[in-house]
Amino acid sequence: MGQDRYSWWTLTLVYPALSGLIMAAAFPPLPLGFLAYFSLLPLVVSAQNLSGRGAFGAGFVQGVVFYGATLYWIAWITPPGMAGAIFYMALFRGLFVWVWSFILKRTSRLGLWLSPFVWVGFEYFNTLSDMGFSWVLLGHSQADYLPLIQFAEATGVYGVSFWVVLVNLVVLSLSQGEQRGKWVGVLALCFAIPLAFGVWRLSEPVPEGDVSVALVQQNIPPVEKSHWGFDHNFDRLKPLTIQAKETGAKLVVWSEAALPAYFKSPVHRTYQAWTQTLVDSLDIYLYMGANRYEEDPVRDRRYNSSFFFEPGGGDLPYYDKVKVVPFGERAPFPKLLSVLRDIHWSGAGFVSGDFESGTARTVFEMPGGKFSGLICFDSVFPWLARDLTVAGAEFLVVITNDGWFGNTSGPYQHAEMSVFRAIENRRSVVRCANTGVSMFIDPYGRRLQETGIFHEAVSPYRDCACRPLPQGLHRR
């Protein structure tokens, strides 16, 4: 190919923007995950015909369009944050196309088939450090196609991204008209192999459960939760929890930050006692989210935490959120950029919160099983869920407050990531969101009793499969 066949505007703007739009349409709320299979084709043309700054610019445009169409919901929380996230992630997409074009110019056909490795390398790199952001990975677009993604138990979501890029390349080869019969066969194999494995895996029975669980989706808008205080929130949760008990639940789950309180702190000892009294009166186990305060001689520490209440009381074991949201909950690289905490304008801070990042991999234990919790942003990172299952968790509980996302695609994007956490670890996932989406997910990624958003719901599930499946292709 030569650049003279295409105008500069076509290569740097039209084709990248088209690629970004097609790729974005493969993600929720649209049920069009198959669009991912050819979403990279326009970008290939740009990468093959551009180099240097032109290639970087094409990738940046694709990133702006793609992330703009998928991450627009951040504006419901902070418009500047949305712009920053789109710009930040688009930089990496630009860098990817720059590297990709560099490889293509020097290795030609071989470079094309190296692109799945480069793509996945960038996806993984984007998950690292305090600025890690594993949202809308290409593999996430396939969450609805369970028979095709069961191999994620061996590769994780990154393997699914690799496969989607590979399918794009096969479709590209097929579209070029050379040896069409061969490429039709290769494309059929690309789907037949994962499909055969997936059908086999999905035909296996799910182990019988030992724990009756109920989710309480209280539907209290985040601003209302903070404004009205503990009493208002507790009074909304109490009748729903009684209703959950009446379904036969032994474990009841509330969402992230269900109560605006600091548990295990002398200041809010009364609030903790109220919650314990409710647990004792109903004879249930309660897993819920609140904050935790820890005094320190140098600087007091605050954590976004979850707590496990047992009938009769106890030490109140807890888990501190590991992956705090950069800028939303803490300044990234706090030792290096601590000055960001002190920046304010118009009464608002540049950093919304000042939470510490947890370090422990807590496993809670109750009659019938052991589980670990993931709080909101935690559930986006495959390695954290894997750490918890290695630590002994027999099922996973995700609690979140997606009400900040508004009535957008954000809650649905977030929920689909838990499907991958279930498949990757072959564990049931119990997902409780303040305003939805709440659901149960079996170890194969099948969603059960999925709720909508912005309404109250009590969802019982009598047989949560807390026994791990046979290891199969489990990653170590």
C-alpha positions, 0 to 999 in steps of 0.5 A, spaced: 500 500 500 502 507 499 499 513 502 498 516 495 492 511 495 489 515 501 488 522 503 492 524 509 485 526 513 482 519 511 488 516 514 489 520 520 482 522 522 476 518 518 479 511 519 481 512 526 474 515 528 471 510 524 475 504 528 473 508 534 466 508 533 465 501 531 469 498 537 465 503 542 458 500 539 461 493 541 460 495 548 454 496 553 449 498 553 448 495 545 448 488 544 453 488 539 459 485 541 460 482 534 462 488 532 469 488 535 471 482 530 472 488 525 473 494 529 480 494 528 480 494 520 480 501 519 486 502 524 490 497 520 490 501 514 492 507 518 498 504 521 500 501 515 500 507 511 503 512 516 509 513 521 512 517 526 507 523 529 502 521 523 501 514 526 501 517 533 495 522 531 491 516 528 491 512 534 490 518 539 484 520 534 481 513 535 482 513 542 479 519 543 473 517 539 473 510 543 474 512 550 469 518 549 463 514 547 465 509 552 467 513 558 462 519 557 459 517 564 465 520 568 462 526 566 456 525 571 461 525 577 466 530 574 467 533 567 474 535 568 475 528 570 472 525 564 476 529 559 482 527 563 481 520 563 479 520 555 486 524 554 490 519 558 487 513 555 488 516 548 495 517 549 496 510 550 492 508 544 496 513 540 503 510 542 500 503 540 499 505 533 506 508 533 509 502 535 505 498 531 506 502 525 514 502 526 513 494 527 509 494 520 514 498 516 520 493 518 517 486 518 511 487 513 506 481 514 510 478 520 508 485 524 501 484 522 501 478 526 505 480 532 499 486 533 495 481 538 501 481 542 503 488 542 495 490 543 495 485 549 501 488 552 499 495 552 492 493 555 496 489 561 501 495 562 495 500 562 493 496 569 499 497 572 501 503 578 496 507 581 494 510 574 492 503 572 485 503 568 482 496 566 476 499 563 473 497 557 478 492 555 477 489 548 475 482 551 470 485 555 466 486 549 465 479 549 461 478 555 455 476 552 458 470 548 459 465 554 461 459 549 466 463 546 470 466 552 470 460 557 478 459 555 479 465 559 480 461 565 487 459 562 488 466 559 484 471 563 480 477 559 487 479 556 487 472 552 480 474 549 482 481 547 488 477 544 483 472 540 479 478 538 485 482 535 487 475 531 480 475 528 480 482 526 487 480 522 483 473 519 477 478 517 482 482 514 486 477 510 479 474 508 477 481 505 483 482 501 481 476 496 487 472 496 487 465 498 479 466 500 478 459 501 484 458 506 482 464 510 475 462 511 477 455 514 482 459 518 476 464 521 472 458 522 477 455 526 478 461 530 471 460 532 470 453 532 476 451 537 474 456 543 466 454 541 468 447 542 471 448 549 466 453 551 460 448 550 464 442 553 465 447 559 458 449 560 455 442 559 458 441 566 454 441 572 455 447 577 456 444 584 451 445 589 451 451 594 451 451 601 450 458 603 443 462 602 445 469 600 440 475 599 442 482 596 439 488 598 439 493 593 437 499 597 437 505 591 439 511 595 442 516 591 450 517 593 448 525 594 442 523 598 446 518 602 451 523 604 446 528 606 441 525 610 446 521 614 446 514 618 439 514 621 436 515 614 440 510 610 439 505 616 432 506 616 431 504 608 436 498 609 432 495 615 426 493 612 429 490 606 434 486 610 428 483 614 425 482 607 431 478 605 431 474 612 424 472 610 427 469 604 431 464 608 437 468 607 443 466 612 448 471 608 445 478 607 449 483 602 449 490 602 453 495 597 459 499 598 458 505 603 451 502 605 452 506 611 455 513 612 459 511 618 466 509 620 466 503 623 471 500 628 472 507 631 470 510 637 466 516 634 461 511 631 461 506 636 453 507 637 452 506 629 456 499 629 452 497 635 445 499 631 448 494 625 450 489 630 443 489 634 440 488 627 444 482 625 443 479 632 435 480 632 435 476 625 440 471 626 444 473 620 451 474 617 451 481 614 457 483 609 456 491 608 460 497 606 462 503 610 469 507 612 474 505 617 478 510 621 485 509 623 489 513 628 496 514 626 501 518 630 503 522 623 497 522 620 490 519 621 488 514 615 481 513 612 479 507 608 474 505 604 472 498 607 467 492 608 465 489 614 463 482 616 458 482 622 456 475 625 451 473 630 453 474 637 458 479 635 466 478 634 472 482 632 468 485 626 473 483 620 474 487 615 477 488 608 480 495 605 479 497 598 486 495 595 485 499 588 482 506 590 480 510 584 485 515 582 483 523 583 476 520 586 479 517 592 486 519 593 491 522 589 495 517 585 503 516 587 501 519 594 508 520 596 510 523 590 504 528 588 502 529 595 501 536 593 495 535 589 491 534 596 492 541 597 490 544 591 483 547 591 478 552 587 471 554 588 471 550 594 472 544 591 479 540 591 483 537 585 482 530 589 475 528 591 478 524 597 484 522 601 483 514 602 489 509 603 490 503 599 489 497 603 494 491 603 491 485 606 487 479 602 482 478 607 478 471 607 471 471 611 469 465 613 462 463 615 458 456 616 458 453 609 463 457 606 469 462 605 469 468 601 472 475 599 470 481 597 472 486 592 470 493 593 467 497 586 474 499 582 477 492 585 473 488 581 476 491 574 483 488 576 483 480 574 490 479 578 486 482 585 481 477 584 486 471 583 490 473 589 483 472 593 482 466 590 489 463 592 488 466 599 482 461 600 476 465 597 471 459 595 466 465 592 467 472 591 462 478 593 463 485 589 460 491 592 459 497 589 456 504 588 455 505 581 449 510 582 455 516 581 454 513 574 447 516 573 443 512 568 448 511 563 452 505 560 457 505 566 453 501 571 452 495 565 460 496 563 462 495 570 457 489 571 460 485 565 467 485 568 464 481 574 462 476 569 470 475 567 472 474 574 467 468 575 470 465 569 477 466 570 477 464 577 471 459 576 468 462 582 461 464 583 460 472 584 455 475 588 454 482 586 451 488 590 450 495 587 447 500 591 443 502 585 444 496 580 446 492 577 446 487 582 446 479 580 449 472 582 454 470 577 455 462 576 462 460 575 461 459 568 459 467 567 451 465 567 448 471 570 442 470 575 437 474 578 440 480 574 436 487 577 435 493 573 438 500 575 435 505 580 430 501 583 429 497 590 430 490 590 431 484 594 434 478 590 435 471 594 439 465 592 438 459 596 444 455 593 450 460 592 455 455 589 461 456 594 465 450 592 470 451 587 470 447 581 475 442 579 481 446 577 481 444 569 485 450 566 486 454 572 491 459 572 496 459 577 
